[in-house]
Amino acid sequence: MKCRRLIIILLMLVLTTGVMISPSSVNAKDYVDAETVLAKEWIAFLTEDAQLSDTYIFSQKAQGKWIPIKPQTEGILKVGNGISVYDKDKKLAKVIWGTEDKIAFIPNVKRTDTFYLKLPDKMTQNMTVNAVIKKDNVTPLETKILYTQSGQDRNVYQTFKVKKRGLQSFYIAPVCYNKKDVTFYIQRKEKGKWKTISKTLRAVANDHEKTTFYYGLKAGEYRLVSKASKEQVYQMDRQGKSISANYKTKKSKAKKIKLKATKTNIYTPTEKASRWYRVYRKTANYKRYVKMSVKNNSGKMKFSIYKKGRTKAVKTYTLSGNTSKTYRLKNGKGTYYVKVSKSGSKMNGQYSIQYK
């Protein structure tokens, strides 16, 4: 949880300020009244030793000037702080604006290109500029890196490897809310061919919609297949957490969940068998609950709760998406069983059972 909270904080910093984050930026500098802005390649590492990118600061001495922006490599030019960018002819460049943070994105820039920013004729305070190049169409996708991808009106294929069975999460967020959504799905390489293992999902161009998507995947080679219009840019990162196949498929061998403990596991697309868990209520003096939670993007998970000695479930919940349900155990001592099963051939994702 600590790591996840840190990632969210750093993502918010990136998305709201336009500042890139990288532990390799120990040489980042502040440049005052520079004649040229050098837009360097920047990798946004989401780590605890993150530093800020080069910052260009312009004082009243530079007011009214045209400042060239020189890309140092090809990719997506990203200029923060709501600053207008001009082309080589000093006309407003065609820019994709981030709706929330007013960051300017210009895809497909070359090292030989020149752009400009125009400083105000009258400046009452310093003006700060962050300009970087984000590599486009990066593959393979590593974990703990915030990528920037341009829409191309066609499928973009980006591979990644899963070393151990576990949960993979993808943060995918379009930057421009008045343009089209981003669609995507996951494929797995089997016998030299790519097989689609998830349904097509949609990252909605709206900051208030879902942006993180969860997959239960076994070890192997995969690729993310995404598509967006040329008028869109999207940010994404991948996180991975290994989870062993530590579960039981027979009621007689159900995994015990102790009081105040949680059992978490996943379903991959190829796993089908139901799983069994049990809790023991040994006192009637306190209220006791079983909380069931899921994180999945296709299909559903069913949780059936049985009292020991009975063949009919006392309660059944069917959960999908990122949801949870809590069941209060009946008064009196006794053992309860929880059966977890999946529906849908492409159903995959994580579930948790908490006894509290």
C-alpha positions as CSV (number, residue, x, y, z in Angstrom):
1,M,0.0,0.0,0.0
2,K,2.9,2.4,0.8
3,C,4.4,1.8,-2.6
4,R,1.0,2.3,-4.3
5,R,0.3,5.5,-2.5
6,L,3.7,6.8,-3.5
7,I,3.0,6.0,-7.2
8,I,-0.3,7.8,-7.0
9,I,1.3,10.8,-5.5
10,L,4.1,10.9,-8.1
11,L,1.6,10.4,-10.9
12,M,-0.5,13.3,-9.7
13,L,2.7,15.4,-9.6
14,V,3.5,14.5,-13.2
15,L,0.0,15.0,-14.5
16,T,-0.7,18.3,-12.7
17,T,2.6,20.1,-13.1
18,G,4.1,18.7,-16.3
19,V,7.3,17.9,-14.4
20,M,9.1,14.7,-15.3
21,I,10.4,12.4,-12.6
22,S,13.6,10.4,-12.9
23,P,16.3,9.1,-10.5
24,S,18.7,9.6,-13.3
25,S,18.2,13.4,-13.1
26,V,20.8,14.0,-10.4
27,N,22.4,16.3,-13.0
28,A,19.2,18.3,-13.6
29,K,19.9,22.0,-13.6
30,D,18.2,25.3,-13.5
31,Y,19.0,27.6,-16.4
32,V,18.4,31.3,-16.0
33,D,17.7,33.5,-19.1
34,A,19.1,30.9,-21.5
35,E,19.1,31.7,-25.2
36,T,17.9,28.2,-26.1
37,V,15.8,25.6,-24.4
38,L,17.2,22.1,-25.0
39,A,14.4,19.5,-24.8
40,K,16.2,16.3,-23.6
41,E,14.8,12.8,-23.5
42,W,13.2,12.1,-20.2
43,I,12.2,8.8,-18.6
44,A,9.7,9.2,-15.8
45,F,10.8,6.6,-13.2
46,L,8.3,6.2,-10.4
47,T,10.8,5.6,-7.5
48,E,11.5,7.0,-4.1
49,D,14.8,8.8,-5.2
50,A,13.0,10.7,-8.0
51,Q,14.3,14.1,-8.9
52,L,13.0,16.9,-11.2
53,S,13.9,17.7,-14.8
54,D,15.9,20.6,-16.1
55,T,14.1,23.9,-15.5
56,Y,14.4,27.1,-17.6
57,I,13.8,30.3,-15.7
58,F,13.3,33.6,-17.5
59,S,13.4,37.0,-15.8
60,Q,12.5,40.5,-16.9
61,K,15.8,40.7,-18.7
62,A,14.5,38.2,-21.3
63,Q,11.0,39.7,-21.7
64,G,9.8,39.9,-25.3
65,K,12.3,37.4,-26.7
66,W,11.7,34.5,-29.0
67,I,13.4,31.5,-27.4
68,P,14.1,28.5,-29.6
69,I,13.3,25.0,-28.3
70,K,15.7,22.4,-29.7
71,P,14.6,18.7,-29.5
72,Q,17.7,16.6,-28.6
73,T,16.1,13.4,-29.9
74,E,12.9,12.3,-31.7
75,G,9.6,11.6,-29.9
76,I,6.9,13.6,-28.2
77,L,7.7,17.2,-27.2
78,K,6.1,18.0,-23.9
79,V,6.1,21.6,-22.6
80,G,4.5,22.3,-19.2
81,N,2.9,25.3,-17.5
82,G,0.3,26.2,-20.2
83,I,2.9,27.8,-22.4
84,S,2.1,28.3,-26.1
85,V,4.5,26.7,-28.6
86,Y,5.3,28.1,-32.0
87,D,6.6,26.3,-35.1
88,K,9.8,27.1,-37.1
89,D,7.9,29.9,-38.9
90,K,6.9,31.4,-35.5
91,K,3.3,30.5,-36.0
92,L,1.3,28.6,-33.4
93,A,2.2,25.0,-33.6
94,K,-0.4,22.2,-33.8
95,V,-0.6,21.1,-30.2
96,I,-2.5,18.5,-28.2
97,W,-3.4,20.1,-24.9
98,G,-3.7,18.2,-21.6
99,T,-7.2,19.2,-20.4
100,E,-6.5,19.3,-16.7
101,D,-2.9,20.4,-16.5
102,K,-2.5,22.5,-19.7
103,I,0.6,20.6,-20.8
104,A,1.4,20.9,-24.5
105,F,2.1,17.7,-26.4
106,I,3.6,17.7,-30.0
107,P,4.1,14.1,-31.4
108,N,6.5,13.1,-34.1
109,V,9.1,15.7,-33.5
110,K,12.6,15.2,-35.0
111,R,16.0,16.2,-33.8
112,T,16.3,18.7,-36.7
113,D,13.1,20.5,-35.8
114,T,13.0,23.9,-34.1
115,F,10.1,25.3,-32.1
116,Y,9.8,28.6,-30.2
117,L,8.2,30.0,-27.2
118,K,7.4,33.8,-27.0
119,L,8.1,35.5,-23.7
120,P,5.6,38.2,-22.8
121,D,6.6,41.8,-23.7
122,K,6.0,42.8,-20.1
123,M,7.0,40.4,-17.3
124,T,6.2,41.2,-13.7
125,Q,7.6,37.9,-12.4
126,N,9.8,35.1,-13.5
127,M,8.5,32.6,-16.1
128,T,9.4,28.9,-15.6
129,V,9.5,26.4,-18.5
130,N,9.9,22.6,-18.5
131,A,10.4,21.1,-21.9
132,V,11.3,17.4,-22.4
133,I,11.1,14.7,-25.1
134,K,9.2,11.5,-24.3
135,K,10.0,8.5,-26.4
136,D,7.0,7.3,-28.4
137,N,6.0,3.6,-29.2
138,V,8.3,2.3,-26.5
139,T,8.6,-1.5,-26.3
140,P,9.0,-3.5,-24.2
141,L,7.0,-1.9,-21.4
142,E,8.9,-2.0,-18.1
143,T,7.3,-1.6,-14.7
144,K,7.5,1.6,-12.6
145,I,7.9,3.9,-15.6
146,L,5.3,6.5,-16.7
147,Y,5.2,6.3,-20.5
148,T,3.7,8.8,-23.0
149,Q,2.1,7.5,-26.2
150,S,0.7,9.3,-29.2
151,G,-2.5,8.2,-30.9
152,Q,-1.9,6.9,-34.4
153,D,-5.3,5.9,-35.7
154,R,-4.1,2.3,-35.7
155,N,-3.1,-0.4,-33.3
156,V,0.1,0.2,-31.3
157,Y,1.8,-3.0,-30.1
158,Q,4.0,-2.9,-27.0
159,T,5.3,-6.2,-25.5
160,F,6.0,-7.0,-21.9
161,K,7.1,-10.1,-20.0
162,V,5.6,-11.6,-16.8
163,K,8.2,-13.6,-15.0
164,K,5.9,-15.0,-12.3
165,R,2.2,-15.6,-12.1
166,G,0.5,-12.6,-10.5
167,L,-1.5,-9.4,-10.8
168,Q,-0.6,-6.9,-13.5
169,S,-2.1,-3.4,-13.4
170,F,-2.2,-0.8,-16.2
171,Y,-2.7,2.9,-15.6
172,I,-4.0,4.3,-18.9
173,A,-5.2,7.9,-19.1
174,P,-6.0,10.1,-22.1
175,V,-4.7,13.6,-21.7
176,C,-7.3,15.4,-23.9
177,Y,-10.8,15.1,-22.6
178,N,-12.6,16.5,-25.7
179,K,-11.0,13.9,-28.0
180,K,-11.7,10.2,-28.4
181,D,-11.1,7.5,-25.8
182,V,-8.3,5.0,-25.9
183,T,-9.2,1.3,-26.5
184,F,-6.9,-1.6,-25.7
185,Y,-6.7,-5.3,-25.0
186,I,-4.1,-7.9,-23.9
187,Q,-2.6,-10.7,-26.0
188,R,-0.4,-13.6,-25.0
189,K,2.2,-15.3,-27.2
190,E,1.3,-19.0,-27.6
191,K,3.3,-21.3,-29.9
192,G,4.7,-18.3,-31.8
193,K,1.3,-16.7,-32.3
194,W,-0.5,-13.9,-30.5
195,K,-3.8,-14.8,-28.9
196,T,-6.2,-12.3,-27.5
197,I,-6.9,-13.1,-23.8
198,S,-9.0,-10.2,-22.7
199,K,-11.9,-8.2,-23.9
200,T,-11.4,-4.8,-25.4
201,L,-11.5,-2.1,-22.8
202,R,-11.8,1.6,-22.9
203,A,-9.9,4.3,-21.1
204,V,-12.4,7.2,-21.2
205,A,-11.2,10.7,-22.0
206,N,-12.4,12.0,-18.6
207,D,-10.4,12.4,-15.4
208,H,-13.3,11.1,-13.4
209,E,-13.5,7.7,-15.1
210,K,-11.6,4.6,-14.4
211,T,-7.9,4.7,-15.4
212,T,-6.4,1.6,-13.8
213,F,-7.1,-1.8,-15.1
214,Y,-6.2,-5.2,-13.5
215,Y,-5.2,-8.5,-15.0
216,G,-4.4,-11.9,-13.5
217,L,-1.6,-13.4,-15.7
218,K,0.6,-16.4,-15.7
219,A,4.3,-16.2,-16.6
220,G,4.8,-15.6,-20.3
221,E,5.2,-13.1,-23.0
222,Y,2.4,-10.6,-23.6
223,R,1.7,-7.4,-25.5
224,L,-0.6,-4.4,-24.9
225,V,-2.6,-3.5,-28.0
226,S,-3.9,0.0,-27.8
227,K,-5.5,2.5,-30.3
228,A,-6.3,6.1,-30.2
229,S,-6.9,9.0,-32.7
230,K,-4.0,11.1,-33.9
231,E,-5.6,14.0,-31.9
232,Q,-5.0,12.2,-28.7
233,V,-2.0,11.4,-26.4
234,Y,-2.2,9.1,-23.4
235,Q,-0.1,8.3,-20.4
236,M,0.4,4.8,-19.1
237,D,2.4,2.7,-16.6
238,R,2.5,-1.0,-15.7
239,Q,2.8,-2.5,-12.3
240,G,3.3,-6.1,-11.4
241,K,2.9,-8.2,-8.3
242,S,3.7,-11.9,-8.1
243,I,1.1,-14.1,-6.4
244,S,1.6,-17.9,-5.9
245,A,-1.1,-20.4,-6.7
246,N,-1.6,-21.0,-3.0
247,Y,-5.2,-22.2,-2.9
248,K,-7.3,-25.4,-2.6
249,T,-9.9,-26.7,-5.0
250,K,-11.6,-29.1,-2.6
251,K,-13.9,-28.2,0.2
252,S,-12.3,-30.9,2.5
253,K,-9.0,-29.1,2.1
254,A,-10.2,-25.5,2.3
255,K,-7.6,-22.8,3.1
256,K,-8.1,-21.4,6.6
257,I,-8.4,-17.7,7.1
258,K,-7.6,-16.5,10.6
259,L,-9.5,-13.7,12.3
260,K,-8.2,-10.3,11.0
261,A,-6.4,-11.9,8.1
262,T,-6.9,-11.7,4.4
263,K,-6.3,-14.3,1.6
264,T,-5.6,-12.8,-1.8
265,N,-5.2,-14.6,-5.1
266,I,-5.9,-14.3,-8.8
267,Y,-7.6,-16.1,-11.7
268,T,-5.6,-16.2,-15.0
269,P,-7.6,-16.8,-18.2
270,T,-6.5,-20.5,-18.3
271,E,-7.4,-21.3,-14.6
272,K,-10.9,-22.6,-14.2
273,A,-11.3,-24.6,-11.0
274,S,-13.2,-23.2,-8.0
275,R,-11.3,-22.4,-4.8
276,W,-12.4,-23.1,-1.2
277,Y,-11.7,-21.1,2.0
278,R,-12.9,-21.5,5.6
279,V,-13.3,-19.4,8.7
280,Y,-14.2,-20.4,12.2
281,R,-16.4,-18.4,14.5
282,K,-15.4,-19.4,18.0
283,T,-17.3,-16.8,20.0
284,A,-20.8,-15.3,19.9
285,N,-19.8,-12.2,21.9
286,Y,-18.7,-10.1,18.9
287,K,-20.0,-9.4,15.4
288,R,-18.0,-11.2,12.7
289,Y,-17.8,-10.5,9.0
290,V,-16.4,-11.9,5.8
291,K,-15.5,-9.3,3.2
292,M,-15.1,-10.3,-0.5
293,S,-13.4,-8.0,-3.0
294,V,-12.5,-8.3,-6.7
295,K,-10.4,-6.4,-9.2
296,N,-11.1,-7.7,-12.7
297,N,-12.1,-6.3,-16.1
298,S,-14.0,-9.1,-17.8
299,G,-16.4,-11.8,-16.6
300,K,-17.5,-12.2,-13.1
301,M,-16.5,-14.0,-9.8
302,K,-19.1,-15.7,-7.6
303,F,-18.7,-16.1,-3.9
304,S,-20.9,-18.7,-2.2
305,I,-21.0,-18.9,1.6
306,Y,-21.9,-22.3,3.3
307,K,-22.4,-23.2,6.9
308,K,-20.7,-26.4,7.9
309,G,-23.1,-29.3,7.6
310,R,-25.3,-27.7,5.0
311,T,-25.3,-28.2,1.3
312,K,-27.2,-25.0,0.3
313,A,-25.4,-21.7,0.4
314,V,-26.6,-19.3,3.0
315,K,-25.5,-16.4,0.7
316,T,-24.2,-15.9,-2.8
317,Y,-22.6,-12.8,-4.3
318,T,-21.6,-12.2,-7.9
319,L,-19.0,-9.5,-8.3
320,S,-17.3,-7.8,-11.2
321,G,-15.1,-4.8,-11.9
322,N,-13.6,-3.3,-8.7
323,T,-16.2,-4.0,-6.1
324,S,-16.7,-5.7,-2.7
325,K,-19.4,-7.2,-0.5
326,T,-19.5,-7.9,3.2
327,Y,-21.5,-10.8,4.9
328,R,-22.2,-10.8,8.6
329,L,-21.9,-14.3,10.1
330,K,-24.8,-15.6,12.0
331,N,-24.6,-15.6,15.8
332,G,-23.2,-18.7,17.4
333,K,-20.0,-20.8,17.0
334,G,-19.3,-22.7,13.8
335,T,-17.3,-23.1,10.6
336,Y,-18.2,-21.3,7.4
337,Y,-16.9,-22.1,3.9
338,V,-16.4,-19.6,1.0
339,K,-16.4,-21.0,-2.5
340,V,-14.9,-18.8,-5.2
341,S,-15.7,-19.5,-8.9
342,K,-15.3,-17.6,-12.2
343,S,-17.5,-17.1,-15.2
344,G,-16.4,-16.1,-18.7
345,S,-13.6,-17.7,-20.8
346,K,-11.6,-14.5,-20.6
347,M,-12.3,-13.7,-17.0
348,N,-9.1,-12.9,-15.1
349,G,-8.2,-10.7,-12.1
350,Q,-7.7,-10.6,-8.4
351,Y,-10.0,-11.5,-5.5
352,S,-9.5,-11.1,-1.7
353,I,-11.4,-12.7,1.3
354,Q,-11.0,-11.0,4.6
355,Y,-12.2,-12.3,8.0
356,K,-12.9,-9.6,10.5
